[in-house]
Amino acid sequence: LGLCPDVEQGKGMTVFINGDAGVGKTRVVAEFQNHLVAQGWKVHRGQCRTYASASPFSPWIDLLRSLFGISQEDSTEASTGKALRLLQDVRPDLLEMAPLLNPILGLAVPETDVVRSLDMGTRRTRFFELVSALLEASSRPAPVAIILEDLQRADPSSLDLIGHVGINLTHSRLLMCLTARP
């Protein structure tokens, strides 16, 4: 809790909670989340699941769906509309990169000329930049905590994105909370 004022002042950070199964990591994170919400923070969560460990960006899917306000019941069109509205509201300059979200979130954003021209490696880099910029922009009105749990099950792409976001959050009101077992 002592880190919160620094994050609120634009000094984003990453917190890592490591402990054996059953020591209470999830309970501590849930209580922390409740505290943050009561203080006016936005909180978005993702969890690494055993059955999804081979799926790229698995924990990020739930987190990004939460950020965009996309529910499981939303149609592709509704999900696409929500994503585009948030991008328009917080970073309209990123709209041309929105098609990069299609494979991760099942959206139907028409591919732009810019995205069409990117090779696979550059698409990945631009996707990482898009997520980082979106998280940073979404933390301007109110601090944001992103919680990613059970990283011992995370796929390599998810870990790479965590690293990218972690490096780029230092001048934002973003707190990344990560949990894992040894």
CORZICOR-V142064 format. One record per backbone hydrogen bond with DSSP energy under -1.0 kcal/mol. NH is the residue of the N-H (numbers start at 0). CO is the residue of the C=O. If there is no record, write none. Layout:
BEGIN
nh co
NH CO
NH CO
END
This chain:
BEGIN
nh co
6 2
7 3
8 4
9 6
10 5
12 173
14 175
16 177
18 179
22 19
27 23
28 24
29 25
30 26
31 27
32 28
33 29
34 30
35 31
36 32
37 33
38 34
39 36
40 35
41 142
43 144
45 146
47 148
51 48
52 49
54 51
57 54
60 56
62 58
63 59
64 60
65 61
66 62
67 63
69 64
73 70
78 74
79 75
80 76
81 77
82 78
83 79
84 80
85 81
86 82
87 83
88 84
89 85
90 86
93 90
94 91
96 93
97 94
99 96
100 97
101 98
104 100
105 101
115 111
116 112
117 114
122 118
123 119
124 120
125 121
126 122
127 123
128 124
129 125
130 126
131 127
132 128
133 129
134 130
135 131
136 132
137 133
139 136
143 172
144 41
145 174
146 43
147 176
148 45
150 178
152 149
153 150
158 154
159 155
160 156
161 157
162 158
163 159
164 160
165 161
166 162
167 163
171 168
174 143
175 12
176 145
177 14
178 147
179 16
END
